[in-house]
Amino acid sequence: MILAELARTHADSGVIAVRCGDRALTYAELDAASNRIAAALRAAGLEPGARVGYLGLESVDYYATLLGCAKSGTVLVPINFRLTATEIGYILADSGTALLVVDESMWAALGPLDIPVVLAEEFPRWYGEHPDNEAGFAPTADDAVVQLYTSGTTGLPKGVVLAHRSFFAVREALAEAGADWIDWRAGDIGLIGIPGFHVGGLWWATQGLAAGATMIAMPRFDAGTAVALIAELGITTVCVVPSMLRLMLDDPAATPAALASVRKVVYGGSPISESLLQTAIERLGCDFAQIYGLTETGNTAICLPPAAHVPGSPLLRAAGRCYPGFGVKIIGSDGAALAPGEVGEICLRTPGHMLEYWNRPEATAEALVDGWIHTGDAGYLDDDGYLYLCDRIKDMIIVAGENIYPAEIENTIAKHPAVADVAVIGTPDERFGERVHACVALRPQATATARELFLFCRNELAAFKIPSRFEFVDRVPRNPSGKILRRELRDRFWPAAGRRIN
């Protein structure tokens, strides 16, 4: 495996592979730890294909567990520690988790479990008793290695089964094409801003580890801690969602000197406002790369490379282009491909696509058709093949027959200097079917009125797109990947049962 080779090549240098809090593992130590975990899982009776749950804060053991599962043929099921006990119980049952590694504080809240449990605090001792010889399982590119659960913003979450190839498809495509859109250099130190229970965090960590870089994780994301780590460790590459980037730039310690070591920021997971991107480019003065994809595509399938991040360029509104050898098309409601400029559903073809939705063959067949992932996102292509996102198809608002995409309105409102965050939803209207409703969180000590925001929008949006109501809120609810939890905002306005459209 790549890790064993890196352990050999870095044996004398003692390069740190992963650091989190006060613990760090060199490549040799990470290789040995993951071998021991693989041996411990086999000794516990887990055969290839068995599911291993991990519920806890980020740690070096989490990434060692990922590699231990890969070496034993078992499948890691990372669980979002922000979920309720009921939601966690559903994931454990649905995945058929055979063994759970869990932080003690989180375990206490779960209640009795009928599966073996290893407390994260005791985990190093548990696996440390086993030999560190090379594991015997030899995975193929198509073997399952991770099962990630979708955020479940509507309905029950689905288990997305990803193979080894999902984490190396982009790296191999860029290397073959000689492209440096997302590159790694000798001595790079990468910050894992996105949690490891999200495909973006796992993917970013594996890219850095495969390149022999040092990867820095945080037990949980904190903007001040992230800025301090960059300044202290000389972090060179960062992967974050836009909301994390905004919080980091707003931190008082985020001076040019503190952030001077950063040479590239990779961002994605949710739409970024033009104002935030422009500010980040000006403040950091480094390369930026935007990535777009889904858990189902094995994370990124589209990238806006650094060369396209030119201040003032219209390409800054684009999600990017597909990687070499990947594919993107826009289809209409009849399934036929649409011409450039026409809005429809985005479909992606990528060698990193999921194997399946766990135990959901019908849902798998709907999402994965002839090698194409149907994303559920609405967007269009320009004549040069750049993809522009409009919104989730299901989030589209229809006012008197006019299709309105919330992201466009959010992007406009976010430009107002008093606005910290914004979410736009459709609410029922007897006359027009729906009306546009904006939930706005203001910056600390900032003030703005609904009329002021209305007049601000009037200069940039057609009249039918301007929110009919501006509601000021303390915060906009988002999931750990930065996506707006629109269902939480809609539930107050739409019946609990029945249609959510008029």
N, C-alpha and C positions, 0 to 999 in steps of 0.2 A: 504493500500500500504506500501511498504518497507519504503518509506520516512516518512510517518506518525509515524511508529514505531521508526525510528531513531530519529525523533524529540522528541518523548517522552523519549527515553533512554538517549539522550544527553541534555535534558532540563536543568539540573543543571550544567553540565560541560561547556556549552557554546562553544562546539567544532565548529570551522568554517567548513562549508561544502564546500563552494567555494569562492575563492578570485580572483579578477582580478583588477589590478591597485590599486586605492585607495578605492575600495568598497569590502565588504565582507559580506556574509550571513551565520549565524549559521544554523544548521539543522532545528531548529524551524522556523527561518525567511524564509528559503528556502521553507519549507512546506507551510507556510502562503502565501508567494508570489505566489507560483504555484497555490494554491487554488484560490487566487484572479484573476490570469490570466485566469484560467478555467472559473470562473464566468463572467469575462469581455468578453471572447469569446462567451459564451452563450448569454450574454446580447446584443452582437453585431449581434446576429442572426445566428451564425455559428453552424450548426448541426454536430453530429458525422460524420466523413469522410471528412469534409470540410478541405481545405488546407490553412495553415497559413505560409506565406513566411517570412523569416528572412534574411535581407541583411545588414550586419554591421560587425564591429570588434567584437572580443570576449569580452564578458562582463558577469557579474553575471546574468543579465537579460536574456541572451541567454539560459543559462542552466535552469533558472526558467521557460522560455517559453517552452522548451522541456518537462518539467514535467507538466506544465499547459496544454499543448496539450494532454499529456497522460491522464490527469484527466478529460478532457472534451470530449475525443474521437476524437478530431481533429488531423490532420496529419501535422507535422512540415516539411516545405520545406526549408532547409538551402541553401543559395545561396552564391557561391564563390564571394567575393567582388572584386576579381581581374579580373572578366569577363568584357567584353564590354557591353555597354547599349543594343546592339542588342542581344547579347547572353543572358543577363538577361531577356530581353523582351520575348525571346523564352521560357525560363523556366517558367516565370509567365503565359504565355498563355497555354503552354503544360500542366502544372499542374492544371490549373484552380484555381490558388491562389485566395482565397476569401478575404484575408486581408494581408497587407504587413507591417511588422515592419522594418524600414529602417533608417540608419544613415542619418542625414540631408545632409551632404556633398555628399553622394552617390545618394540621392533622386534627388538632383538638376540636376545631369547628366542624369537621366533617361527620363526626359521630362514628358508630361502629361500621367497619368495613369487612367484607368477607373475602378479601384478597391479602396476600402478604404485603407488609408495609416495612420499609426501611426509612428511618428518620434521616433527613439530610445531614443533621449534626453528627450522626454516627456512621454515615455512609463511607467516609475514607477508611475507617477501621473495618467496616464490613467487607469491602472489596480488597483492602490491603492485605488480608490474610491469604490471598490467592496468588499463584505464580504469575510472573510477568512475561512468560515466554509468548512468542508470536501466536496469535489465535489461529485456529485451523480452518475457520470458515473463509471461503474465497468468494466474495460477492461478485455478481455480474452487474453491468450498468443498469439492467432492468429490475434488479431486486429492490423490493420496498425497503426503505430505511427510516422514513418519518411519516407519521400520520398527524396532520395538523387540522384543527377544527376551525371552520369558518366562524366569523364573529357572531353569527346568529342574530343579526339586526332584525330579520323577519323570519319567523318560524324557528324550528330547531336547527342547531348547527350540524353541518355535515363533515364527516371525516375525510379529508383530502389525503390520499395515499401518494406519496412522492417516492421516486426511485433515486438511486445514486446519480443517474445521469442528470436529474433535475438541478443538481448543485454544481455541475461542471459544463453544462451545455453552452452557456454564454462565454465562459473562459476559453473553451476550445474554439468557439466560433471567432472570437476576437483574435486569438493567437493565429489561427489559420489565415485570417484576412490581414494580419499585421496592423490591426487598428488599436489605438490606445485610448478608446473612449473611457474604459475603466481599467486602469493599469496599476501595477504594483512595482515598486522599485526596491533595490537593496536598502535595508535600514528603515523601511516604512513601519510606522506605528499607527494602527487603525483603531478608531473609537467605534464600538458597537453601541450606537445610540438606541436602536430599535430593539425591543425585548426579544429574547431568544425563543419565546413561544409564538412569535410571529415569523412568517416565512422570510421577511426582509432581514430580520436579525440573524436568523440561522444562515441564510444565503451569504450575507456579508461576512460572517465569521468564517465560513468555510472557504470563501475566496481568499481571505487574508492568510489563513492557515495553510492552504494549498500553495501559496506563494512564499511561504516562509517568513511572513511578517509577524510582528508582535501585535496581538489583539487585546484591547483594553475593554473590559466590560464593567458595568456598574450594577450593584445589587438591584437597583431600580433607577430609572432615569431621573436625574435632577439637573436642571440647567446650570446652577452654580457649580455643582460638582464637575459637570462636563467641562466647563470653562477652566476650572482649576486644574483638571487633569491635562488638558491641552497645554496649558502654560507650564505645568510641572514636568511632564513627560516628553514634551516636544512632539505631540501627536501630529501626524502628517495627513491622514485621510480620515474622513468622518462620514458616517451614513446615518441620516436622520429623516424624520418626516417633517413637513413644513412647520407644524406647530412647535416642534422641538427647536427648530432653527430660530423661530421668532423668539422663543423664551431665552435661548442662549444669547442672542443679540441684545435682548433687553436687560440682561444681567449687568449690574454695575461694574463687574470685574472684566467684562468683555472688551478690553481695550485693544488697540492695534498690536501692542507689544505682547499681550497675553495670547493672541490668536495668530501670531506671526508665523508659527511653524506649519500651519495648515496649507497644504498645496492643492488639495482637492476635496470638494464636498459632493457627495452623492446623495440625492434626495428623491423622495417619492412616497407612495402610500396614500396620498390624498392630493387634491389640487392645490397649487401654490398661487397666491395672489401675485399679480405683476409688481405691486408695490413692495412686497416682501422680497421678491427675487431681486429687484433692482437695488434695494437697500443692502442685501447680502453681498451682491457683487461689488458694490462700492466699498462696503466695510471690510470685506475679507481680501479682496484683490487676488483671489486664487481661481483655479479652474473649478467649474461646476458641471455636473452631469446629472440629468434627470432620468429616472427610470420609471417605467410603467409596466405593470403586469398584475397577475393575480396569484393567489395561492395555487390555483388550478394550473397555472402556466409554469409553476416552479419559480415564482417571482418574476423577474424582469424579462420582457420580450421586446420592449421598445426602449430606445434611449435617445435623449437629446444630448449629443456629445458636447464637450467643452467648446469646440470651435463655433458652435451655434449660439453660445451665450455671449452675444455682443449687445451691450447696452443699447436699448432703443430698437433692436431688431424685432420684426413681427414674429420671428421664430420663437421668441421667448414665450409666446402663447401656445406653442405646440408641445405635445408630449414627447415627440421625437420620431425617429425612424426605426424600423425593425433591424435587428442585428443581422450580419451577413448569414445567409442561409435560412433565416427565419421568414415568416410571411404574415401579412396583415391584409384584411379586406373588410369592406363595409357592405352589409347586406340589408335589404329591405324586408318588410313583413312577409313577402313571398319567398324569401331565401335567395333571391337573385342579387348579384353584385351590383353595387351602385357606382355611379360615375363620380369623379373628383368633385368635391363641394357639396355632395348630397349627404344628409345626415341619416344614419341608420345604426344598426348594431355592429359593434366592433368584434371581429373574429380574428384569432391569432393562431398561427401555426408555429410551433416551437418544439425542438427535440427535448425540451425540459418539461413537457406537459405531464400532468398527473397520470397515474395508472388507473385510478378510479375514485369514485366516492364510495367509502367503505360500506359494503352491504346495501348499496342503493343502485342497482343496475339500471333502473329507469332514469334516475336523475343523471347517471353517468352518460347514458345514451343521448340525453337531451343536451348536455354540456359539451361532450366530446364527439364530434361528428366528422368522420373521415380525416382524422388528425387535426381538426380545427377546434379550438376552444371557443365556444360562444360566451362572450364575457358578460352580457347583460348591460354593458356600457354603451352609451350613444356617442357617436363622433363622426368625423369625416376626414378624408384624405385630401391634401392639396395636389397640384399637378406634379410636384416633386416627390411625392410619397411621404410627406410629413403628416403625422396623425395629430388631429386636434380633438380633444375630449369636450363633450357637451355636458354629460351627466349620466347618472344611472337611468336606464330606460324607465324603471319603475318609479323614479323620483320626478319624472317629467310632470309639470303642471299644465293643465289645459284650461285656458281662460277663453270662453266664447269661441272655442274651436282653434285657438292659437296655441301651438306647442311652445312651452317656456321651460328652459333648463335652469335650475337653481344656481348652478356653478357660475353662470355668466353674471347673474345679479350679485352673488356673493363677491365675485372678483371686483365688481364696481364699488360696492359698499366698503370693502376692505381698504380701498384707496383713501378713504376719509381718515385724516390724521387722528381723530378721536377714537376710532374703532380698533379694538383689540381682536375681536373674532365675530363671525356672523354665520348664521344658518338661515336658509330660505326654504320654506315649505309651502305646500298648497293647503288651504283650508276651505271648507264647504261654503258655497255661495248660491243662494236660490236663483239668482238671475243669470249668472255667468258660468255656473257649474263649480268653479273654483276661483279663489282669489289668492294673490301672492302675499305672503306673510313673512316678515323678516324678524328674526330673533338676534338682537345685537348686544354684544358685551363691549363695554367701553374700557379704554385704558385707565389705569389708576389716575385719579384727579382730573381726568378729562370730562368734558361735558359736551352734549349734543342733544338737539331736540329732533322729534320726528319730522317736523317741517324742514329743518336744516338738512336732514338726510334725504328727504323727498326732493328738495331743490338740487341737491348734489347729484342725485340719480338722473334728474330730468335732462341734464346736459349730455348724458352718455347712453341712456336707455330709451327705447321706444316706450310710449306712454303705457301700453298694456303690460309691460314688463315691470314697471315700477311698483314696489310693494304698496298695497292699500293700507297696510298697518305696519308700524315699526314698534316692536316690543323690546324693551330694554331688560336684559337678563344678567345675572351675576356671571354665568359661564355658559358656554355652548357645550353640550354633552358630546364627547367623542370617545371612540373605543381606543385601545392602546396603539393601534396603527394610525390614529389620527383621523379616521373617518367619522363624519358627523352621524350621531345616532338620531336620525330623523324620526324614527318611530316614537322615541320618547317625547319629541316635540309635537308630533301629530296626534298622539293619543288623547290629548285634551279636547281636540276639536272634532275628531271622527268617532263614530260609535265603536265600541269594543268589538262588536261582531258585525259582519256584513261588509259591503264594499267600502273602499277608501277612495273612491272617485265618485264624482257626480256626473 
